[in-house]
Amino acid sequence: MKKHFLDITKEHCPMTFVKARLKLDDMEKGDELEILLCEGEPLDNVPKTIEECGCRVISLDRAGQFHRLKVRK
Amino acid sequence: MDKKEKLSLIVFSGDFDKAIAAFTLATGAAATNREVNMFFTFWGLNIIRKNKGRAFTGSGVLARTFNFLMGGVKKLPLSRFNFLGISPKLMTYMMKKKNVATLDELIEAAKALKINFIACEMAMQILEIKKEDLIDEVKAVVGVPTFLDLAKDGMTLFI
């Protein structure tokens, strides 16, 4: 199982979703991805989108001014 | 698993800003697990030409002139305040400065997300554009019935 990291705090719609999706597509089943994201649209929709893609949200925590989302493919 | 939602876009416009709108919607939809079709017709075909600048495509004088004047993705005009082609460059500069995806980046994202690019057979006939004049990601050249079959049971937008 590999661990991956993705920072989308500087991205805007639709690239927040696009980058998360493409990263997940590159990962193997069972790999873990940590995503650093902002409040608003990314926080409201990236976790939901990831679950719709068949991945599992492990945790979602505040990380300073951002949020840290951990998911497993 | 539930059947995927579907978004089909009829990309009629060859305007720079409308192309950005079309690709923003398309990539956002594909990234959020929707099936996406982009049907390029008339001026929208300029976005997916292999030749990004100006080129004399076709055999007839009118078609060659039209195709040269329209050009490819690097020559798309802004729908308002184009100012002889300066505005799209300024807009791209502003987008980069604000860290917003440019049209080139959105097109690359659409390819990476395997969005279904299809081209209008009738418009290509009029403008004397061949499939080999379009980017390799264009899967098929189709007519209205095929597009309607692809778009069936989903949302369709005209841009």
gemmi code that builds the backbone of each chain (N, CA, C; Angstrom):
import gemmi

chains = {
    "A": [
        ("MET", (0.830, -1.201, 0.000), (0.000, 0.000, 0.000), (0.870, 1.259, 0.000)),
        ("LYS", (0.676, 2.105, -0.969), (1.469, 3.341, -1.078), (0.677, 4.523, -0.517)),
        ("LYS", (1.412, 5.522, -0.023), (0.768, 6.741, 0.446), (1.063, 7.871, -0.537)),
        ("HIS", (0.034, 8.617, -0.872), (0.178, 9.720, -1.827), (-0.280, 11.014, -1.170)),
        ("PHE", (0.180, 12.130, -1.738), (-0.211, 13.435, -1.185), (-0.571, 14.379, -2.332)),
        ("LEU", (-1.588, 15.181, -2.099), (-2.011, 16.152, -3.114), (-2.460, 17.442, -2.426)),
        ("ASP", (-1.873, 18.557, -2.852), (-2.250, 19.866, -2.304), (-3.085, 20.595, -3.356)),
        ("ILE", (-4.361, 20.816, -3.051), (-5.205, 21.541, -4.022), (-5.665, 22.883, -3.429)),
        ("THR", (-4.894, 23.380, -2.465), (-5.304, 24.629, -1.816), (-5.174, 25.842, -2.737)),
        ("LYS", (-4.331, 25.723, -3.759), (-4.163, 26.864, -4.668), (-4.985, 26.696, -5.942)),
        ("GLU", (-5.703, 25.601, -6.036), (-6.480, 25.323, -7.254), (-7.888, 25.906, -7.153)),
        ("HIS", (-8.490, 26.108, -8.319), (-9.878, 26.566, -8.382), (-10.681, 25.580, -9.217)),
        ("CYS", (-11.989, 25.685, -9.116), (-12.890, 24.831, -9.885), (-12.611, 25.001, -11.374)),
        ("PRO", (-12.550, 23.988, -12.203), (-12.808, 22.586, -11.874), (-11.549, 21.806, -11.500)),
        ("MET", (-10.368, 22.501, -11.425), (-9.118, 21.747, -11.277), (-8.983, 21.086, -9.902)),
        ("THR", (-9.714, 21.585, -8.905), (-9.705, 20.907, -7.601), (-10.169, 19.459, -7.788)),
        ("PHE", (-11.265, 19.306, -8.494), (-11.843, 17.968, -8.737), (-11.010, 17.186, -9.752)),
        ("VAL", (-10.565, 17.893, -10.786), (-9.812, 17.227, -11.858), (-8.516, 16.628, -11.302)),
        ("LYS", (-7.785, 17.419, -10.521), (-6.498, 16.929, -9.990), (-6.715, 15.768, -9.019)),
        ("ALA", (-7.753, 15.885, -8.189), (-8.044, 14.794, -7.249), (-8.411, 13.523, -8.020)),
        ("ARG", (-9.225, 13.682, -9.040), (-9.679, 12.531, -9.820), (-8.520, 11.860, -10.569)),
        ("LEU", (-7.675, 12.681, -11.199), (-6.564, 12.115, -11.967), (-5.549, 11.425, -11.051)),
        ("LYS", (-5.368, 11.999, -9.854), (-4.462, 11.377, -8.878), (-5.012, 10.006, -8.459)),
        ("LEU", (-6.310, 9.967, -8.180), (-6.930, 8.691, -7.791), (-6.835, 7.666, -8.918)),
        ("ASP", (-7.021, 8.135, -10.149), (-6.948, 7.225, -11.298), (-5.569, 6.587, -11.420)),
        ("ASP", (-4.527, 7.341, -11.009), (-3.149, 6.848, -11.105), (-2.792, 5.865, -9.997)),
        ("MET", (-3.593, 5.846, -8.942), (-3.254, 5.029, -7.764), (-3.738, 3.583, -7.921)),
        ("GLU", (-3.085, 2.706, -7.154), (-3.505, 1.297, -7.135), (-4.582, 1.121, -6.072)),
        ("LYS", (-5.383, 0.086, -6.237), (-6.409, -0.227, -5.238), (-5.739, -0.499, -3.884)),
        ("GLY", (-6.257, 0.116, -2.829), (-5.684, -0.052, -1.490), (-4.747, 1.089, -1.099)),
        ("ASP", (-4.280, 1.881, -2.095), (-3.409, 3.029, -1.802), (-4.176, 4.108, -1.035)),
        ("GLU", (-3.393, 4.914, -0.288), (-4.005, 5.971, 0.506), (-3.604, 7.336, -0.056)),
        ("LEU", (-4.533, 8.249, -0.044), (-4.251, 9.602, -0.546), (-4.634, 10.630, 0.504)),
        ("GLU", (-3.677, 11.539, 0.759), (-3.968, 12.648, 1.670), (-4.101, 13.907, 0.819)),
        ("ILE", (-5.242, 14.586, 0.966), (-5.488, 15.790, 0.166), (-5.614, 16.984, 1.106)),
        ("LEU", (-4.851, 18.027, 0.799), (-4.965, 19.265, 1.560), (-5.883, 20.181, 0.754)),
        ("LEU", (-6.975, 20.633, 1.380), (-7.934, 21.435, 0.617), (-8.478, 22.608, 1.424)),
        ("CYS", (-9.116, 23.525, 0.704), (-9.663, 24.739, 1.322), (-11.126, 24.547, 1.690)),
        ("GLU", (-11.618, 25.486, 2.496), (-13.048, 25.496, 2.808), (-13.837, 25.919, 1.580)),
        ("GLY", (-15.153, 25.789, 1.660), (-16.018, 26.196, 0.552), (-16.254, 25.031, -0.382)),
        ("GLU", (-16.226, 25.334, -1.671), (-16.542, 24.327, -2.701), (-15.684, 23.042, -2.588)),
        ("PRO", (-14.346, 23.158, -2.438), (-13.563, 21.914, -2.332), (-13.962, 21.069, -1.125)),
        ("LEU", (-14.099, 21.712, 0.038), (-14.438, 20.961, 1.251), (-15.853, 20.375, 1.153)),
        ("ASP", (-16.768, 21.124, 0.543), (-18.153, 20.655, 0.424), (-18.275, 19.486, -0.553)),
        ("ASN", (-17.470, 19.517, -1.605), (-17.726, 18.558, -2.687), (-16.649, 17.526, -3.003)),
        ("VAL", (-15.391, 17.804, -2.680), (-14.342, 16.818, -3.008), (-14.567, 15.489, -2.257)),
        ("PRO", (-14.836, 15.523, -0.927), (-15.060, 14.234, -0.250), (-16.243, 13.453, -0.843)),
        ("LYS", (-17.317, 14.172, -1.143), (-18.520, 13.533, -1.715), (-18.195, 12.900, -3.078)),
        ("THR", (-17.467, 13.658, -3.883), (-17.099, 13.178, -5.218), (-16.228, 11.932, -5.129)),
        ("ILE", (-15.308, 11.950, -4.187), (-14.387, 10.818, -4.035), (-15.156, 9.550, -3.657)),
        ("GLU", (-16.137, 9.708, -2.792), (-16.948, 8.534, -2.414), (-17.777, 8.041, -3.591)),
        ("GLU", (-18.252, 8.980, -4.408), (-19.026, 8.591, -5.595), (-18.166, 7.827, -6.601)),
        ("CYS", (-16.855, 8.064, -6.537), (-15.926, 7.361, -7.441), (-15.568, 5.977, -6.907)),
        ("GLY", (-16.137, 5.606, -5.780), (-15.908, 4.272, -5.237), (-14.762, 4.198, -4.241)),
        ("CYS", (-14.227, 5.362, -3.810), (-13.162, 5.367, -2.808), (-13.781, 5.641, -1.433)),
        ("ARG", (-12.973, 5.383, -0.384), (-13.500, 5.522, 0.974), (-12.803, 6.670, 1.700)),
        ("VAL", (-13.612, 7.550, 2.301), (-13.040, 8.632, 3.099), (-12.672, 8.064, 4.462)),
        ("ILE", (-11.387, 8.162, 4.835), (-10.911, 7.633, 6.120), (-11.066, 8.691, 7.212)),
        ("SER", (-10.652, 9.921, 6.888), (-10.766, 10.990, 7.885), (-10.777, 12.348, 7.208)),
        ("LEU", (-11.307, 13.312, 7.947), (-11.327, 14.696, 7.464), (-11.097, 15.591, 8.685)),
        ("ASP", (-9.927, 16.229, 8.715), (-9.565, 17.051, 9.884), (-9.147, 18.445, 9.457)),
        ("ARG", (-9.266, 19.349, 10.396), (-8.770, 20.699, 10.149), (-7.233, 20.677, 10.237)),
        ("ALA", (-6.584, 21.415, 9.336), (-5.115, 21.509, 9.368), (-4.760, 22.981, 9.200)),
        ("GLY", (-4.788, 23.708, 10.311), (-4.540, 25.152, 10.250), (-5.681, 25.835, 9.534)),
        ("GLN", (-5.347, 26.606, 8.523), (-6.409, 27.290, 7.766), (-7.039, 26.382, 6.697)),
        ("PHE", (-6.451, 25.184, 6.523), (-6.959, 24.249, 5.508), (-7.597, 23.015, 6.156)),
        ("HIS", (-7.909, 22.033, 5.336), (-8.456, 20.771, 5.832), (-7.671, 19.619, 5.210)),
        ("ARG", (-7.536, 18.532, 5.986), (-6.780, 17.369, 5.512), (-7.752, 16.207, 5.353)),
        ("LEU", (-7.846, 15.738, 4.119), (-8.760, 14.642, 3.810), (-7.933, 13.399, 3.495)),
        ("LYS", (-8.237, 12.285, 4.177), (-7.529, 11.032, 3.871), (-8.517, 10.058, 3.244)),
        ("VAL", (-8.117, 9.492, 2.123), (-9.014, 8.556, 1.432), (-8.259, 7.292, 1.032)),
        ("ARG", (-8.984, 6.213, 0.914), (-8.382, 4.961, 0.441), (-9.077, 4.533, -0.838)),
        ("LYS", (-8.273, 4.153, -1.803), (-8.855, 3.706, -3.074), (-9.308, 2.260, -2.965)),
    ],
    "B": [
        ("MET", (-23.884, -0.934, -8.481), (-23.557, 0.502, -8.562), (-24.573, 1.236, -9.450)),
        ("ASP", (-24.954, 2.475, -9.015), (-25.908, 3.262, -9.795), (-25.334, 3.584, -11.174)),
        ("LYS", (-26.258, 3.770, -12.128), (-25.817, 4.146, -13.461), (-25.244, 5.568, -13.406)),
        ("LYS", (-24.157, 5.810, -14.134), (-23.516, 7.128, -14.110), (-24.440, 8.198, -14.683)),
        ("GLU", (-24.410, 9.382, -14.075), (-25.107, 10.510, -14.686), (-24.338, 10.900, -15.945)),
        ("LYS", (-25.032, 11.637, -16.820), (-24.404, 11.942, -18.105), (-24.587, 13.410, -18.487)),
        ("LEU", (-23.540, 14.016, -19.024), (-23.623, 15.390, -19.530), (-23.130, 15.392, -20.971)),
        ("SER", (-23.947, 15.951, -21.850), (-23.534, 16.075, -23.250), (-23.539, 17.550, -23.629)),
        ("LEU", (-22.442, 17.984, -24.229), (-22.324, 19.388, -24.613), (-22.261, 19.501, -26.125)),
        ("ILE", (-23.094, 20.375, -26.662), (-23.002, 20.688, -28.086), (-22.140, 21.945, -28.167)),
        ("VAL", (-20.908, 21.791, -28.635), (-19.989, 22.933, -28.670), (-20.067, 23.540, -30.068)),
        ("PHE", (-20.918, 24.533, -30.201), (-21.162, 25.204, -31.482), (-20.224, 26.401, -31.650)),
        ("SER", (-19.994, 27.095, -30.551), (-19.227, 28.338, -30.608), (-17.723, 28.090, -30.718)),
        ("GLY", (-17.075, 28.962, -31.449), (-15.614, 28.925, -31.532), (-15.027, 30.112, -30.781)),
        ("ASP", (-15.812, 30.697, -29.880), (-15.309, 31.821, -29.081), (-14.462, 31.290, -27.930)),
        ("PHE", (-13.408, 32.000, -27.653), (-12.463, 31.625, -26.601), (-13.156, 31.445, -25.246)),
        ("ASP", (-13.953, 32.425, -24.853), (-14.590, 32.389, -23.524), (-15.637, 31.282, -23.434)),
        ("LYS", (-16.343, 31.042, -24.545), (-17.355, 29.976, -24.529), (-16.687, 28.590, -24.538)),
        ("ALA", (-15.519, 28.515, -25.174), (-14.764, 27.250, -25.133), (-14.311, 26.969, -23.703)),
        ("ILE", (-13.899, 28.016, -23.005), (-13.503, 27.838, -21.593), (-14.701, 27.345, -20.780)),
        ("ALA", (-15.861, 27.955, -21.025), (-17.075, 27.539, -20.292), (-17.394, 26.069, -20.581)),
        ("ALA", (-17.305, 25.690, -21.849), (-17.623, 24.311, -22.241), (-16.659, 23.316, -21.584)),
        ("PHE", (-15.370, 23.620, -21.633), (-14.377, 22.686, -21.076), (-14.368, 22.696, -19.547)),
        ("THR", (-14.737, 23.817, -18.942), (-14.839, 23.858, -17.478), (-15.969, 22.933, -17.028)),
        ("LEU", (-17.112, 23.063, -17.679), (-18.254, 22.200, -17.342), (-17.922, 20.731, -17.607)),
        ("ALA", (-17.312, 20.489, -18.756), (-17.030, 19.104, -19.151), (-16.050, 18.434, -18.197)),
        ("THR", (-14.955, 19.123, -17.879), (-13.952, 18.508, -17.005), (-14.481, 18.370, -15.579)),
        ("GLY", (-15.221, 19.383, -15.131), (-15.820, 19.301, -13.792), (-16.770, 18.125, -13.694)),
        ("ALA", (-17.560, 17.929, -14.727), (-18.518, 16.819, -14.733), (-17.793, 15.468, -14.797)),
        ("ALA", (-16.781, 15.374, -15.645), (-16.055, 14.099, -15.775), (-15.311, 13.764, -14.483)),
        ("ALA", (-14.727, 14.800, -13.849), (-13.973, 14.565, -12.609), (-14.905, 14.151, -11.478)),
        ("THR", (-16.165, 14.554, -11.560), (-17.121, 14.184, -10.510), (-17.967, 12.976, -10.952)),
        ("ASN", (-17.296, 12.126, -11.696), (-17.826, 10.798, -12.005), (-19.022, 10.768, -12.950)),
        ("ARG", (-19.083, 11.723, -13.848), (-20.155, 11.700, -14.853), (-19.581, 11.309, -16.209)),
        ("GLU", (-20.416, 10.693, -17.005), (-20.018, 10.386, -18.385), (-20.200, 11.681, -19.183)),
        ("VAL", (-19.197, 12.069, -19.981), (-19.289, 13.356, -20.692), (-19.036, 13.178, -22.189)),
        ("ASN", (-19.953, 13.730, -22.969), (-19.788, 13.772, -24.424), (-19.650, 15.225, -24.850)),
        ("MET", (-18.698, 15.500, -25.731), (-18.588, 16.848, -26.314), (-18.729, 16.713, -27.824)),
        ("PHE", (-19.809, 17.295, -28.339), (-20.114, 17.215, -29.771), (-19.741, 18.560, -30.389)),
        ("PHE", (-18.677, 18.571, -31.197), (-18.168, 19.815, -31.779), (-18.774, 20.018, -33.158)),
        ("THR", (-19.395, 21.178, -33.336), (-19.993, 21.460, -34.629), (-19.684, 22.902, -35.038)),
        ("PHE", (-19.761, 23.184, -36.321), (-19.455, 24.499, -36.890), (-18.204, 25.129, -36.264)),
        ("TRP", (-18.326, 26.318, -35.679), (-17.123, 27.040, -35.220), (-16.456, 26.305, -34.054)),
        ("GLY", (-17.190, 25.472, -33.384), (-16.626, 24.681, -32.287), (-15.534, 23.742, -32.775)),
        ("LEU", (-15.590, 23.379, -34.054), (-14.550, 22.496, -34.621), (-13.165, 23.144, -34.570)),
        ("ASN", (-13.133, 24.492, -34.550), (-11.835, 25.187, -34.503), (-11.044, 24.827, -33.250)),
        ("ILE", (-11.755, 24.478, -32.182), (-11.102, 24.170, -30.904), (-10.310, 22.861, -31.000)),
        ("ILE", (-10.774, 21.960, -31.844), (-10.167, 20.622, -31.873), (-9.399, 20.347, -33.172)),
        ("ARG", (-9.044, 21.427, -33.887), (-8.205, 21.234, -35.073), (-6.790, 20.889, -34.630)),
        ("LYS", (-6.165, 20.023, -35.412), (-4.774, 19.668, -35.118), (-3.886, 20.901, -35.243)),
        ("ASN", (-4.135, 21.672, -36.302), (-3.362, 22.882, -36.533), (-3.905, 23.997, -35.650)),
        ("LYS", (-3.098, 24.436, -34.690), (-3.594, 25.402, -33.702), (-3.601, 26.841, -34.221)),
        ("GLY", (-2.873, 27.074, -35.313), (-2.822, 28.424, -35.872), (-3.729, 28.541, -37.085)),
        ("ARG", (-3.270, 29.271, -38.109), (-4.053, 29.398, -39.340), (-3.485, 28.456, -40.405)),
        ("ALA", (-4.397, 27.805, -41.130), (-3.944, 26.906, -42.196), (-5.016, 26.829, -43.275)),
        ("PHE", (-4.566, 26.696, -44.519), (-5.508, 26.543, -45.636), (-5.937, 25.080, -45.691)),
        ("THR", (-7.070, 24.774, -45.026), (-7.570, 23.399, -45.022), (-8.699, 23.276, -46.036)),
        ("GLY", (-8.785, 22.106, -46.695), (-9.838, 21.876, -47.678), (-9.332, 22.070, -49.088)),
        ("SER", (-10.245, 21.907, -50.069), (-9.798, 22.027, -51.451), (-10.445, 23.212, -52.169)),
        ("GLY", (-11.683, 23.540, -51.851), (-12.359, 24.660, -52.506), (-11.838, 25.992, -51.995)),
        ("VAL", (-11.971, 27.005, -52.844), (-11.463, 28.341, -52.473), (-12.182, 28.873, -51.232)),
        ("LEU", (-13.517, 28.728, -51.204), (-14.279, 29.260, -50.071), (-13.922, 28.557, -48.763)),
        ("ALA", (-13.860, 27.219, -48.827), (-13.532, 26.457, -47.613), (-12.128, 26.803, -47.122)),
        ("ARG", (-11.187, 26.887, -48.062), (-9.802, 27.195, -47.677), (-9.707, 28.585, -47.041)),
        ("THR", (-10.468, 29.534, -47.622), (-10.457, 30.899, -47.069), (-11.067, 30.921, -45.677)),
        ("PHE", (-12.246, 30.278, -45.553), (-12.918, 30.211, -44.248), (-11.996, 29.597, -43.197)),
        ("ASN", (-11.417, 28.459, -43.545), (-10.577, 27.730, -42.585), (-9.334, 28.537, -42.194)),
        ("PHE", (-8.781, 29.257, -43.175), (-7.614, 30.083, -42.864), (-8.007, 31.226, -41.925)),
        ("LEU", (-9.118, 31.903, -42.246), (-9.539, 33.049, -41.436), (-9.899, 32.637, -40.011)),
        ("MET", (-10.523, 31.455, -39.874), (-10.944, 31.019, -38.539), (-9.761, 30.565, -37.693)),
        ("GLY", (-8.900, 29.759, -38.268), (-7.746, 29.258, -37.524), (-8.120, 28.246, -36.463)),
        ("GLY", (-7.105, 27.840, -35.693), (-7.313, 26.818, -34.659), (-7.447, 27.410, -33.277)),
        ("VAL", (-7.142, 26.599, -32.275), (-7.407, 26.969, -30.880), (-6.614, 28.206, -30.430)),
        ("LYS", (-5.478, 28.450, -31.062), (-4.680, 29.629, -30.683), (-5.227, 30.918, -31.285)),
        ("LYS", (-6.226, 30.782, -32.153), (-6.770, 31.968, -32.819), (-8.224, 32.234, -32.438)),
        ("LEU", (-8.715, 31.559, -31.402), (-10.108, 31.764, -31.008), (-10.299, 33.188, -30.501)),
        ("PRO", (-11.346, 33.880, -30.978), (-11.569, 35.253, -30.491), (-12.407, 35.269, -29.213)),
        ("LEU", (-12.290, 36.333, -28.463), (-13.171, 36.528, -27.313), (-14.526, 36.985, -27.869)),
        ("SER", (-15.632, 36.555, -27.262), (-16.948, 36.881, -27.823), (-17.255, 38.377, -27.728)),
        ("ARG", (-16.617, 39.062, -26.777), (-16.772, 40.512, -26.682), (-15.399, 41.119, -26.429)),
        ("PHE", (-15.172, 42.317, -26.944), (-13.914, 43.062, -26.732), (-12.691, 42.240, -27.152)),
        ("ASN", (-12.750, 41.682, -28.356), (-11.643, 40.846, -28.818), (-10.381, 41.655, -29.112)),
        ("PHE", (-10.577, 42.898, -29.547), (-9.471, 43.814, -29.848), (-8.377, 43.143, -30.684)),
        ("LEU", (-8.795, 42.678, -31.858), (-7.880, 42.085, -32.842), (-7.061, 40.907, -32.282)),
        ("GLY", (-7.650, 40.196, -31.353), (-6.994, 38.978, -30.842), (-6.101, 39.198, -29.633)),
        ("ILE", (-6.041, 40.430, -29.147), (-5.182, 40.695, -27.974), (-5.859, 40.186, -26.696)),
        ("SER", (-7.188, 40.335, -26.642), (-7.914, 40.005, -25.399), (-7.771, 38.550, -24.944)),
        ("PRO", (-7.844, 37.560, -25.846), (-7.651, 36.185, -25.358), (-6.288, 35.977, -24.682)),
        ("LYS", (-5.273, 36.663, -25.207), (-3.925, 36.549, -24.603), (-3.926, 37.206, -23.227)),
        ("LEU", (-4.586, 38.359, -23.134), (-4.666, 39.042, -21.839), (-5.462, 38.207, -20.838)),
        ("MET", (-6.541, 37.610, -21.333), (-7.390, 36.766, -20.475), (-6.587, 35.565, -19.953)),
        ("THR", (-5.800, 34.952, -20.849), (-4.964, 33.805, -20.450), (-3.950, 34.238, -19.387)),
        ("TYR", (-3.369, 35.424, -19.592), (-2.411, 35.960, -18.611), (-3.098, 36.135, -17.253)),
        ("MET", (-4.317, 36.703, -17.278), (-5.060, 36.920, -16.021), (-5.404, 35.590, -15.342)),
        ("MET", (-5.756, 34.600, -16.159), (-6.102, 33.285, -15.608), (-4.894, 32.646, -14.927)),
        ("LYS", (-3.742, 32.748, -15.590), (-2.517, 32.172, -15.012), (-2.176, 32.884, -13.706)),
        ("LYS", (-2.320, 34.202, -13.716), (-1.989, 35.000, -12.528), (-2.893, 34.626, -11.352)),
        ("LYS", (-4.138, 34.291, -11.652), (-5.101, 33.935, -10.591), (-5.114, 32.432, -10.322)),
        ("ASN", (-4.195, 31.708, -10.971), (-4.103, 30.257, -10.802), (-5.385, 29.524, -11.213)),
        ("VAL", (-6.027, 30.044, -12.251), (-7.219, 29.395, -12.810), (-6.768, 28.668, -14.075)),
        ("ALA", (-7.308, 27.492, -14.312), (-6.878, 26.688, -15.461), (-7.121, 27.428, -16.773)),
        ("THR", (-6.107, 27.448, -17.633), (-6.246, 28.078, -18.949), (-6.968, 27.119, -19.892)),
        ("LEU", (-7.318, 27.620, -21.071), (-8.018, 26.757, -22.025), (-7.159, 25.541, -22.393)),
        ("ASP", (-5.866, 25.753, -22.617), (-4.968, 24.630, -22.951), (-4.974, 23.575, -21.842)),
        ("GLU", (-4.920, 24.049, -20.601), (-4.906, 23.112, -19.465), (-6.234, 22.360, -19.357)),
        ("LEU", (-7.320, 23.065, -19.620), (-8.637, 22.410, -19.558), (-8.774, 21.345, -20.651)),
        ("ILE", (-8.245, 21.659, -21.840), (-8.317, 20.676, -22.939), (-7.482, 19.446, -22.589)),
        ("GLU", (-6.288, 19.678, -22.044), (-5.439, 18.549, -21.631), (-6.125, 17.723, -20.539)),
        ("ALA", (-6.796, 18.409, -19.605), (-7.518, 17.700, -18.539), (-8.655, 16.869, -19.140)),
        ("ALA", (-9.339, 17.438, -20.118), (-10.445, 16.710, -20.766), (-9.931, 15.437, -21.434)),
        ("LYS", (-8.746, 15.539, -22.044), (-8.143, 14.353, -22.680), (-7.785, 13.320, -21.611)),
        ("ALA", (-7.169, 13.798, -20.527), (-6.750, 12.876, -19.451), (-7.960, 12.196, -18.806)),
        ("LEU", (-9.067, 12.914, -18.741), (-10.283, 12.344, -18.132), (-11.077, 11.480, -19.126)),
        ("LYS", (-10.524, 11.360, -20.313), (-11.111, 10.524, -21.374), (-12.542, 10.937, -21.726)),
        ("ILE", (-12.740, 12.242, -21.818), (-14.039, 12.755, -22.268), (-14.231, 12.350, -23.723)),
        ("ASN", (-15.458, 12.024, -24.059), (-15.763, 11.539, -25.400), (-15.901, 12.711, -26.379)),
        ("PHE", (-14.850, 12.930, -27.196), (-14.881, 14.004, -28.207), (-15.465, 13.428, -29.500)),
        ("ILE", (-16.518, 14.088, -29.998), (-17.067, 13.668, -31.283), (-17.287, 14.900, -32.162)),
        ("ALA", (-17.204, 14.716, -33.460), (-17.296, 15.850, -34.379), (-18.489, 15.685, -35.316)),
        ("CYS", (-19.029, 16.820, -35.713), (-20.248, 16.840, -36.547), (-19.900, 16.592, -38.016)),
        ("GLU", (-20.452, 15.557, -38.546), (-20.179, 15.141, -39.924), (-20.614, 16.216, -40.924)),
        ("MET", (-21.797, 16.804, -40.677), (-22.343, 17.788, -41.619), (-21.486, 19.050, -41.685)),
        ("ALA", (-21.112, 19.574, -40.525), (-20.293, 20.802, -40.495), (-18.925, 20.549, -41.133)),
        ("MET", (-18.391, 19.339, -40.914), (-17.086, 19.015, -41.492), (-17.163, 18.923, -43.009)),
        ("GLN", (-18.319, 18.449, -43.478), (-18.555, 18.361, -44.919), (-18.556, 19.769, -45.532)),
        ("ILE", (-19.288, 20.685, -44.914), (-19.383, 22.057, -45.429), (-18.011, 22.732, -45.448)),
        ("LEU", (-17.289, 22.589, -44.337), (-16.008, 23.295, -44.193), (-14.825, 22.507, -44.775)),
        ("GLU", (-15.134, 21.341, -45.356), (-14.114, 20.482, -45.978), (-12.998, 20.130, -44.980)),
        ("ILE", (-13.437, 19.789, -43.789), (-12.488, 19.351, -42.760), (-12.553, 17.831, -42.686)),
        ("LYS", (-11.385, 17.184, -42.679), (-11.338, 15.717, -42.587), (-11.016, 15.315, -41.152)),
        ("LYS", (-11.309, 14.062, -40.817), (-11.040, 13.593, -39.452), (-9.557, 13.757, -39.100)),
        ("GLU", (-8.689, 13.553, -40.104), (-7.253, 13.667, -39.828), (-6.803, 15.121, -39.598)),
        ("ASP", (-7.711, 16.083, -39.878), (-7.396, 17.488, -39.565), (-7.676, 17.793, -38.097)),
        ("LEU", (-8.347, 16.861, -37.416), (-8.717, 17.082, -36.015), (-7.767, 16.325, -35.085)),
        ("ILE", (-7.736, 16.729, -33.821), (-6.838, 16.069, -32.860), (-7.198, 14.581, -32.730)),
        ("ASP", (-6.199, 13.789, -32.366), (-6.370, 12.331, -32.348), (-7.421, 11.856, -31.348)),
        ("GLU", (-7.703, 12.678, -30.344), (-8.674, 12.270, -29.312), (-10.112, 12.271, -29.831)),
        ("VAL", (-10.350, 12.832, -31.011), (-11.714, 12.806, -31.570), (-12.014, 11.362, -31.962)),
        ("LYS", (-12.976, 10.779, -31.249), (-13.220, 9.341, -31.435), (-13.989, 9.042, -32.703)),
        ("ALA", (-14.920, 9.935, -33.059), (-15.757, 9.633, -34.217), (-16.327, 10.893, -34.834)),
        ("VAL", (-16.663, 10.766, -36.110), (-17.369, 11.827, -36.828), (-18.787, 11.302, -37.011)),
        ("VAL", (-19.744, 12.006, -36.438), (-21.097, 11.443, -36.386), (-22.153, 12.446, -36.829)),
        ("GLY", (-23.356, 11.924, -37.016), (-24.508, 12.753, -37.354), (-25.419, 12.898, -36.147)),
        ("VAL", (-26.530, 13.586, -36.364), (-27.475, 13.874, -35.270), (-27.992, 12.608, -34.563)),
        ("PRO", (-28.431, 11.582, -35.293), (-28.979, 10.410, -34.585), (-27.982, 9.781, -33.615)),
        ("THR", (-26.708, 9.684, -34.019), (-25.695, 9.088, -33.135), (-25.494, 9.950, -31.901)),
        ("PHE", (-25.451, 11.276, -32.118), (-25.288, 12.163, -30.960), (-26.485, 12.028, -30.017)),
        ("LEU", (-27.685, 11.994, -30.570), (-28.882, 11.886, -29.717), (-28.888, 10.570, -28.936)),
        ("ASP", (-28.408, 9.514, -29.574), (-28.300, 8.223, -28.867), (-27.324, 8.331, -27.697)),
        ("LEU", (-26.184, 9.005, -27.957), (-25.171, 9.154, -26.905), (-25.686, 10.021, -25.754)),
        ("ALA", (-26.480, 11.047, -26.117), (-26.940, 12.012, -25.109), (-28.198, 11.543, -24.377)),
        ("LYS", (-28.792, 10.470, -24.853), (-30.071, 9.991, -24.304), (-29.999, 9.777, -22.786)),
        ("ASP", (-31.032, 10.189, -22.115), (-31.175, 10.025, -20.650), (-30.177, 10.834, -19.831)),
        ("GLY", (-29.592, 11.845, -20.454), (-28.674, 12.710, -19.702), (-29.037, 14.168, -19.909)),
        ("MET", (-28.192, 15.050, -19.391), (-28.410, 16.484, -19.565), (-27.633, 16.944, -20.795)),
        ("THR", (-28.281, 17.776, -21.615), (-27.602, 18.288, -22.802), (-27.569, 19.815, -22.775)),
        ("LEU", (-26.403, 20.381, -23.009), (-26.261, 21.838, -23.033), (-25.705, 22.272, -24.389)),
        ("PHE", (-26.162, 23.426, -24.847), (-25.722, 23.989, -26.116), (-24.872, 25.229, -25.824)),
        ("ILE", (-23.634, 25.189, -26.285), (-22.752, 26.347, -26.022), (-22.219, 26.878, -27.342)),
    ],
}
model = gemmi.Model(1)
for chain_id, residues in chains.items():
    chain = gemmi.Chain(chain_id)
    for i, (resn, *xyz) in enumerate(residues, 1):
        res = gemmi.Residue()
        res.name, res.seqid = resn, gemmi.SeqId(i, " ")
        for name, pos in zip(("N", "CA", "C"), xyz):
            atom = gemmi.Atom()
            atom.name, atom.element = name, gemmi.Element(name[0])
            atom.pos, atom.b_iso = gemmi.Position(*pos), 0.0
            res.add_atom(atom)
        chain.add_residue(res)
    model.add_chain(chain)
structure = gemmi.Structure()
structure.add_model(model)
structure.setup_entities()
